[in-house]
Amino acid sequence: MQKDTGSFTREDGFTISTEKAFLDTDIIYSFLSKESYWAEGISRELVEKSIENSTLCYGIYNGNPERDSHAKLVGFARVVSDLVRYAWLGDVFILPEYRGIGLSKWLIEIITHNPYLAGTSFNLGTKDAHGLYKKYGFKELDKPEDRLCRPVNWEKINHAYGLKN
């Protein structure tokens, strides 16, 4: 069950919303498939499925999508969680032309202060944003030797959704 956190608006007019209906899949797909290092080449279908299957998705908008149909999606993050013990944060991005004005800090603050996520064991992977996440309680694994991961297998994922590689 999704625990919605609603929407939040800054004084400068930017809004964060967890309403998936407001998300601009074209922008999300374009960024993830062409500009991200973690999902380069991902298909539109898999981006749509990842949004659909995620517990919470956070869109950042220039404007308020609840009141303005022209509000533009400028950032995104998604959370997969049981909303009790475990949460995974992924696909976090701010469009390049909107960086440097505190949107990523605001986004991570909103996500980590969600009452259903605030106490969970939160995991993520990043190559370059350690400093940002450490400000919100993330840290290196205490015992990485006790953790395992199974790498993504795009062939099996595409097969499951009936997509060609």
Buried (B, 14 or more C-beta within 10 A) or exposed (E): EBEEBEBBBEEEEBBBBBBBEBBBEEBBBBBBBEEBEBBEEBBBEBBBBBBEEBBBBBBBBBBBBBEEEEBBBBBBBBBBBEBEEEBBBBBBBBBEEBEEEEBBEBBBBBBBEBEBBEEBEBBBEBEEEEEBBEEBEBEEEEEEEEEEEEEEEBEEBBEEEEBEE
